[in-house]
Amino acid sequence: MNTIADVAGVISDPDLEEDLRTLIAHRGWQAYADHPSHVSEDTRILVVQGGDTAYVINTAAGFPITGDDAEEPKYDTLEDHGLWFEIVYRGRCGRDTVILVENGPGTELGIHYLCLAHFWTEVGGR
């Protein structure tokens, strides 16, 4: 989602899972409140769901965060929201990137492991 209109369109979809809709609405509003310009100029929000491939994820992000070419994890924050993880990269590719990652068995292994490892202190070390 690159604009406030994108965010509004997504959160008005009654078929979208309630937890995800709430997270998107919250982050969209935060981005707009923090940066009154368009979301596309300062922040973008990506959603990674089960079935998304490493190629699709990396292309949407604009940088390799999973798969064979993944960079060393350099995110700014990673939060656990139960059914969703939230990864924030500040200033990457000229703007902030918020990536909401489904916490489920169908989620691409590399990005799912990145999220889970953050909370396994003996693995993630954070």
Backbone as JSON Lines, residues from 0, in Angstrom:
{"i":0,"aa":"M","n":[0.85,-1.16,0.0],"ca":[0.0,0.0,0.0],"c":[0.9,1.23,0.0]}
{"i":1,"aa":"N","n":[0.66,2.06,-0.95],"ca":[1.53,3.22,-1.11],"c":[0.84,4.55,-0.83]}
{"i":2,"aa":"T","n":[-0.47,4.55,-0.67],"ca":[-1.18,5.81,-0.43],"c":[-2.22,5.61,0.66]}
{"i":3,"aa":"I","n":[-2.7,6.7,1.2],"ca":[-3.78,6.65,2.19],"c":[-5.02,6.01,1.56]}
{"i":4,"aa":"A","n":[-5.25,6.28,0.28],"ca":[-6.39,5.68,-0.42],"c":[-6.25,4.16,-0.47]}
{"i":5,"aa":"D","n":[-5.02,3.66,-0.68],"ca":[-4.78,2.21,-0.65],"c":[-5.14,1.64,0.71]}
{"i":6,"aa":"V","n":[-4.69,2.32,1.75],"ca":[-4.97,1.87,3.12],"c":[-6.48,1.86,3.37]}
{"i":7,"aa":"A","n":[-7.15,2.93,2.99],"ca":[-8.6,3.03,3.19],"c":[-9.33,1.93,2.44]}
{"i":8,"aa":"G","n":[-8.89,1.64,1.23],"ca":[-9.51,0.59,0.44],"c":[-9.36,-0.78,1.08]}
{"i":9,"aa":"V","n":[-8.18,-1.05,1.59],"ca":[-7.92,-2.35,2.21],"c":[-8.71,-2.51,3.51]}
{"i":10,"aa":"I","n":[-8.71,-1.49,4.34],"ca":[-9.38,-1.65,5.64],"c":[-10.9,-1.65,5.52]}
{"i":11,"aa":"S","n":[-11.42,-1.26,4.38],"ca":[-12.87,-1.32,4.19],"c":[-13.31,-2.67,3.61]}
{"i":12,"aa":"D","n":[-12.35,-3.56,3.33],"ca":[-12.66,-4.89,2.8],"c":[-13.16,-5.8,3.92]}
{"i":13,"aa":"P","n":[-14.46,-6.16,3.92],"ca":[-15.0,-6.98,5.01],"c":[-14.46,-8.4,5.03]}
{"i":14,"aa":"D","n":[-13.85,-8.86,3.94],"ca":[-13.31,-10.21,3.88],"c":[-11.92,-10.31,4.49]}
{"i":15,"aa":"L","n":[-11.29,-9.18,4.76],"ca":[-9.94,-9.16,5.32],"c":[-10.01,-9.51,6.81]}
{"i":16,"aa":"E","n":[-9.08,-10.31,7.26],"ca":[-9.02,-10.71,8.66],"c":[-8.99,-9.47,9.56]}
{"i":17,"aa":"E","n":[-9.77,-9.5,10.62],"ca":[-9.93,-8.34,11.51],"c":[-8.61,-7.87,12.12]}
{"i":18,"aa":"D","n":[-7.77,-8.81,12.59],"ca":[-6.48,-8.42,13.18],"c":[-5.6,-7.68,12.18]}
{"i":19,"aa":"L","n":[-5.57,-8.18,10.94],"ca":[-4.76,-7.54,9.91],"c":[-5.34,-6.18,9.56]}
{"i":20,"aa":"R","n":[-6.64,-6.1,9.42],"ca":[-7.28,-4.83,9.09],"c":[-6.97,-3.78,10.16]}
{"i":21,"aa":"T","n":[-7.01,-4.18,11.43],"ca":[-6.72,-3.27,12.54],"c":[-5.27,-2.79,12.48]}
{"i":22,"aa":"L","n":[-4.33,-3.7,12.25],"ca":[-2.92,-3.33,12.15],"c":[-2.68,-2.36,10.99]}
{"i":23,"aa":"I","n":[-3.26,-2.64,9.84],"ca":[-3.08,-1.77,8.68],"c":[-3.67,-0.39,8.97]}
{"i":24,"aa":"A","n":[-4.84,-0.35,9.55],"ca":[-5.47,0.94,9.87],"c":[-4.62,1.73,10.84]}
{"i":25,"aa":"H","n":[-4.11,1.06,11.85],"ca":[-3.29,1.74,12.86],"c":[-2.02,2.3,12.24]}
{"i":26,"aa":"R","n":[-1.3,1.48,11.47],"ca":[-0.05,1.92,10.86],"c":[-0.3,2.99,9.8]}
{"i":27,"aa":"G","n":[-1.36,2.85,9.04],"ca":[-1.69,3.87,8.04],"c":[-1.98,5.21,8.68]}
{"i":28,"aa":"W","n":[-2.74,5.18,9.76],"ca":[-3.05,6.42,10.48],"c":[-1.78,7.02,11.08]}
{"i":29,"aa":"Q","n":[-0.93,6.17,11.68],"ca":[0.33,6.65,12.25],"c":[1.19,7.31,11.18]}
{"i":30,"aa":"A","n":[1.31,6.67,10.04],"ca":[2.13,7.22,8.96],"c":[1.59,8.56,8.51]}
{"i":31,"aa":"Y","n":[0.28,8.67,8.4],"ca":[-0.33,9.92,7.98],"c":[-0.16,11.0,9.05]}
{"i":32,"aa":"A","n":[-0.33,10.63,10.31],"ca":[-0.19,11.61,11.4],"c":[1.25,12.09,11.54]}
{"i":33,"aa":"D","n":[2.2,11.17,11.37],"ca":[3.62,11.52,11.48],"c":[4.11,12.31,10.28]}
{"i":34,"aa":"H","n":[3.58,12.02,9.13],"ca":[4.0,12.65,7.88],"c":[2.75,13.03,7.1]}
{"i":35,"aa":"P","n":[2.25,14.23,7.24],"ca":[0.98,14.61,6.6],"c":[0.98,14.51,5.07]}
{"i":36,"aa":"S","n":[2.14,14.3,4.48],"ca":[2.16,14.1,3.03],"c":[1.63,12.69,2.73]}
{"i":37,"aa":"H","n":[1.63,12.32,1.48],"ca":[1.13,11.0,1.11],"c":[1.98,9.9,1.7]}
{"i":38,"aa":"V","n":[1.34,8.78,2.04],"ca":[2.06,7.63,2.58],"c":[3.17,7.22,1.62]}
{"i":39,"aa":"S","n":[2.93,7.3,0.33],"ca":[3.92,6.85,-0.65],"c":[5.22,7.65,-0.57]}
{"i":40,"aa":"E","n":[5.16,8.87,-0.06],"ca":[6.36,9.69,0.01],"c":[7.21,9.37,1.24]}
{"i":41,"aa":"D","n":[6.6,8.86,2.29],"ca":[7.33,8.65,3.54],"c":[7.32,7.21,4.04]}
{"i":42,"aa":"T","n":[6.23,6.53,3.83],"ca":[6.05,5.19,4.38],"c":[5.28,4.33,3.41]}
{"i":43,"aa":"R","n":[5.61,3.06,3.38],"ca":[4.78,2.12,2.63],"c":[4.53,0.91,3.52]}
{"i":44,"aa":"I","n":[3.42,0.27,3.3],"ca":[3.01,-0.89,4.1],"c":[2.87,-2.08,3.16]}
{"i":45,"aa":"L","n":[3.57,-3.17,3.5],"ca":[3.49,-4.41,2.72],"c":[2.89,-5.49,3.61]}
{"i":46,"aa":"V","n":[2.17,-6.41,2.99],"ca":[1.6,-7.54,3.71],"c":[2.14,-8.81,3.07]}
{"i":47,"aa":"V","n":[2.75,-9.68,3.9],"ca":[3.26,-10.97,3.45],"c":[2.34,-12.04,4.01]}
{"i":48,"aa":"Q","n":[1.72,-12.79,3.1],"ca":[0.79,-13.83,3.51],"c":[1.29,-15.2,3.06]}
{"i":49,"aa":"G","n":[0.73,-16.24,3.65],"ca":[1.07,-17.59,3.25],"c":[0.95,-17.76,1.75]}
{"i":50,"aa":"G","n":[1.94,-18.4,1.14],"ca":[1.94,-18.61,-0.3],"c":[2.8,-17.61,-1.05]}
{"i":51,"aa":"D","n":[3.11,-16.46,-0.45],"ca":[3.99,-15.5,-1.11],"c":[5.4,-16.1,-1.18]}
{"i":52,"aa":"T","n":[6.03,-15.99,-2.33],"ca":[7.38,-16.53,-2.52],"c":[8.43,-15.5,-2.13]}
{"i":53,"aa":"A","n":[9.66,-15.96,-1.98],"ca":[10.77,-15.04,-1.67],"c":[10.89,-13.99,-2.77]}
{"i":54,"aa":"Y","n":[10.71,-14.37,-4.02],"ca":[10.8,-13.42,-5.13],"c":[9.73,-12.33,-4.99]}
{"i":55,"aa":"V","n":[8.52,-12.73,-4.72],"ca":[7.41,-11.77,-4.59],"c":[7.68,-10.83,-3.41]}
{"i":56,"aa":"I","n":[8.13,-11.38,-2.29],"ca":[8.39,-10.59,-1.09],"c":[9.51,-9.58,-1.35]}
{"i":57,"aa":"N","n":[10.63,-10.06,-1.9],"ca":[11.78,-9.19,-2.15],"c":[11.47,-8.11,-3.19]}
{"i":58,"aa":"T","n":[10.71,-8.46,-4.21],"ca":[10.32,-7.49,-5.23],"c":[9.45,-6.4,-4.62]}
{"i":59,"aa":"A","n":[8.48,-6.79,-3.81],"ca":[7.6,-5.81,-3.17],"c":[8.37,-4.91,-2.21]}
{"i":60,"aa":"A","n":[9.31,-5.5,-1.46],"ca":[10.09,-4.73,-0.49],"c":[11.08,-3.8,-1.18]}
{"i":61,"aa":"G","n":[11.61,-4.24,-2.31],"ca":[12.61,-3.44,-3.02],"c":[14.02,-3.75,-2.58]}
{"i":62,"aa":"F","n":[14.17,-4.72,-1.7],"ca":[15.48,-5.18,-1.25],"c":[15.33,-6.62,-0.77]}
{"i":63,"aa":"P","n":[16.41,-7.42,-0.81],"ca":[16.31,-8.84,-0.47],"c":[16.28,-9.09,1.04]}
{"i":64,"aa":"I","n":[15.1,-9.44,1.55],"ca":[14.99,-9.72,2.99],"c":[14.82,-11.21,3.27]}
{"i":65,"aa":"T","n":[14.63,-12.0,2.22],"ca":[14.47,-13.44,2.39],"c":[14.96,-14.16,1.14]}
{"i":66,"aa":"G","n":[15.14,-15.46,1.23],"ca":[15.62,-16.25,0.1],"c":[17.13,-16.29,0.03]}
{"i":67,"aa":"D","n":[17.64,-16.8,-1.07],"ca":[19.08,-17.01,-1.24],"c":[19.9,-15.73,-1.2]}
{"i":68,"aa":"D","n":[19.35,-14.62,-1.65],"ca":[20.1,-13.36,-1.71],"c":[19.83,-12.44,-0.52]}
{"i":69,"aa":"A","n":[19.19,-12.97,0.52],"ca":[18.8,-12.13,1.66],"c":[20.01,-11.5,2.33]}
{"i":70,"aa":"E","n":[19.83,-10.25,2.71],"ca":[20.86,-9.54,3.46],"c":[20.81,-9.97,4.92]}
{"i":71,"aa":"E","n":[21.85,-9.64,5.64],"ca":[21.83,-9.84,7.09],"c":[20.69,-8.98,7.64]}
{"i":72,"aa":"P","n":[19.89,-9.52,8.53],"ca":[18.75,-8.73,9.04],"c":[19.2,-7.41,9.66]}
{"i":73,"aa":"K","n":[18.64,-6.31,9.14],"ca":[18.99,-4.98,9.63],"c":[17.73,-4.15,9.86]}
{"i":74,"aa":"Y","n":[16.7,-4.78,10.35],"ca":[15.46,-4.06,10.61],"c":[15.61,-3.2,11.85]}
{"i":75,"aa":"D","n":[14.73,-2.22,11.98],"ca":[14.77,-1.33,13.14],"c":[13.95,-1.87,14.3]}
{"i":76,"aa":"T","n":[12.77,-2.38,14.0],"ca":[11.94,-3.0,15.04],"c":[11.23,-4.21,14.46]}
{"i":77,"aa":"L","n":[10.93,-5.14,15.36],"ca":[10.13,-6.3,14.99],"c":[9.21,-6.58,16.16]}
{"i":78,"aa":"E","n":[7.91,-6.58,15.91],"ca":[6.93,-6.78,16.97],"c":[6.07,-8.0,16.66]}
{"i":79,"aa":"D","n":[5.65,-8.67,17.72],"ca":[4.76,-9.83,17.61],"c":[3.35,-9.38,17.98]}
{"i":80,"aa":"H","n":[2.42,-9.53,17.03],"ca":[1.02,-9.17,17.26],"c":[0.16,-10.43,17.26]}
{"i":81,"aa":"G","n":[0.74,-11.56,17.62],"ca":[-0.02,-12.81,17.65],"c":[-0.05,-13.47,16.28]}
{"i":82,"aa":"L","n":[-1.09,-13.21,15.51],"ca":[-1.22,-13.81,14.18],"c":[-0.4,-13.09,13.13]}
{"i":83,"aa":"W","n":[0.2,-11.95,13.5],"ca":[0.99,-11.15,12.57],"c":[2.24,-10.63,13.25]}
{"i":84,"aa":"F","n":[3.34,-10.61,12.5],"ca":[4.56,-9.94,12.93],"c":[4.64,-8.63,12.16]}
{"i":85,"aa":"E","n":[5.3,-7.66,12.76],"ca":[5.49,-6.37,12.1],"c":[6.98,-6.04,12.1]}
{"i":86,"aa":"I","n":[7.54,-5.93,10.91],"ca":[8.95,-5.57,10.73],"c":[8.99,-4.14,10.2]}
{"i":87,"aa":"V","n":[9.82,-3.3,10.81],"ca":[9.93,-1.92,10.35],"c":[11.39,-1.64,9.95]}
{"i":88,"aa":"Y","n":[11.54,-1.16,8.74],"ca":[12.82,-0.68,8.22],"c":[12.68,0.82,8.05]}
{"i":89,"aa":"R","n":[13.48,1.61,8.74],"ca":[13.4,3.07,8.66],"c":[14.38,3.58,7.61]}
{"i":90,"aa":"G","n":[13.87,4.43,6.72],"ca":[14.72,5.08,5.73],"c":[15.26,4.19,4.65]}
{"i":91,"aa":"R","n":[14.76,2.99,4.53],"ca":[15.25,2.06,3.49],"c":[14.65,2.46,2.16]}
{"i":92,"aa":"C","n":[15.43,2.55,1.13],"ca":[14.96,2.95,-0.21],"c":[14.3,4.33,-0.16]}
{"i":93,"aa":"G","n":[14.78,5.2,0.74],"ca":[14.28,6.56,0.8],"c":[13.03,6.78,1.62]}
{"i":94,"aa":"R","n":[12.5,5.74,2.23],"ca":[11.31,5.9,3.06],"c":[11.21,4.73,4.03]}
{"i":95,"aa":"D","n":[10.29,4.84,4.98],"ca":[10.09,3.76,5.94],"c":[9.26,2.66,5.28]}
{"i":96,"aa":"T","n":[9.59,1.43,5.63],"ca":[8.85,0.28,5.12],"c":[8.34,-0.54,6.29]}
{"i":97,"aa":"V","n":[7.03,-0.73,6.35],"ca":[6.4,-1.56,7.37],"c":[5.94,-2.83,6.68]}
{"i":98,"aa":"I","n":[6.43,-3.98,7.17],"ca":[6.06,-5.26,6.58],"c":[5.31,-6.07,7.61]}
{"i":99,"aa":"L","n":[4.06,-6.39,7.31],"ca":[3.23,-7.22,8.18],"c":[3.32,-8.65,7.65]}
{"i":100,"aa":"V","n":[3.79,-9.56,8.5],"ca":[4.07,-10.94,8.09],"c":[3.12,-11.88,8.82]}
{"i":101,"aa":"E","n":[2.39,-12.67,8.06],"ca":[1.48,-13.65,8.66],"c":[2.28,-14.67,9.46]}
{"i":102,"aa":"N","n":[1.84,-14.95,10.66],"ca":[2.48,-15.96,11.5],"c":[1.72,-17.27,11.31]}
{"i":103,"aa":"G","n":[2.06,-17.98,10.25],"ca":[1.37,-19.21,9.94],"c":[2.25,-20.17,9.17]}
{"i":104,"aa":"P","n":[1.82,-21.43,9.09],"ca":[2.65,-22.46,8.45],"c":[2.85,-22.26,6.95]}
{"i":105,"aa":"G","n":[2.02,-21.48,6.28],"ca":[2.16,-21.27,4.84],"c":[3.07,-20.11,4.49]}
{"i":106,"aa":"T","n":[3.57,-19.4,5.5],"ca":[4.42,-18.23,5.26],"c":[5.8,-18.68,4.81]}
{"i":107,"aa":"E","n":[6.35,-17.97,3.85],"ca":[7.68,-18.29,3.31],"c":[8.66,-18.48,4.47]}
{"i":108,"aa":"L","n":[9.4,-19.58,4.42],"ca":[10.23,-20.01,5.55],"c":[11.26,-18.98,5.99]}
{"i":109,"aa":"G","n":[11.95,-18.33,5.07],"ca":[13.01,-17.4,5.44],"c":[12.51,-16.21,6.25]}
{"i":110,"aa":"I","n":[11.45,-15.57,5.79],"ca":[10.94,-14.41,6.51],"c":[10.23,-14.83,7.8]}
{"i":111,"aa":"H","n":[9.6,-16.0,7.78],"ca":[8.94,-16.49,8.99],"c":[10.01,-16.8,10.05]}
{"i":112,"aa":"Y","n":[11.1,-17.43,9.64],"ca":[12.18,-17.72,10.57],"c":[12.8,-16.43,11.12]}
{"i":113,"aa":"L","n":[12.98,-15.42,10.25],"ca":[13.51,-14.13,10.69],"c":[12.67,-13.58,11.84]}
{"i":114,"aa":"C","n":[11.36,-13.66,11.69],"ca":[10.45,-13.14,12.72],"c":[10.52,-13.99,13.99]}
{"i":115,"aa":"L","n":[10.44,-15.29,13.84],"ca":[10.45,-16.17,15.01],"c":[11.79,-16.1,15.76]}
{"i":116,"aa":"A","n":[12.9,-16.03,15.02],"ca":[14.22,-16.0,15.63],"c":[14.43,-14.76,16.49]}
{"i":117,"aa":"H","n":[13.77,-13.68,16.14],"ca":[13.89,-12.45,16.92],"c":[13.45,-12.69,18.37]}
{"i":118,"aa":"F","n":[12.47,-13.55,18.55],"ca":[11.93,-13.79,19.88],"c":[12.53,-15.0,20.57]}
{"i":119,"aa":"W","n":[13.33,-15.77,19.85],"ca":[14.06,-16.89,20.45],"c":[15.44,-16.35,20.8]}
{"i":120,"aa":"T","n":[15.62,-15.9,22.03],"ca":[16.84,-15.18,22.41],"c":[18.11,-15.97,22.15]}
{"i":121,"aa":"E","n":[18.1,-17.27,22.3],"ca":[19.32,-18.04,22.05],"c":[19.66,-18.1,20.57]}
{"i":122,"aa":"V","n":[18.69,-17.82,19.68],"ca":[18.94,-17.81,18.24],"c":[19.08,-16.37,17.75]}
{"i":123,"aa":"G","n":[18.13,-15.52,18.09],"ca":[18.11,-14.15,17.59],"c":[19.08,-13.24,18.29]}
{"i":124,"aa":"G","n":[19.36,-13.51,19.56],"ca":[20.31,-12.71,20.31],"c":[19.9,-11.28,20.53]}
{"i":125,"aa":"R","n":[18.62,-10.96,20.39],"ca":[18.17,-9.58,20.59],"c":[17.39,-9.47,21.88]}
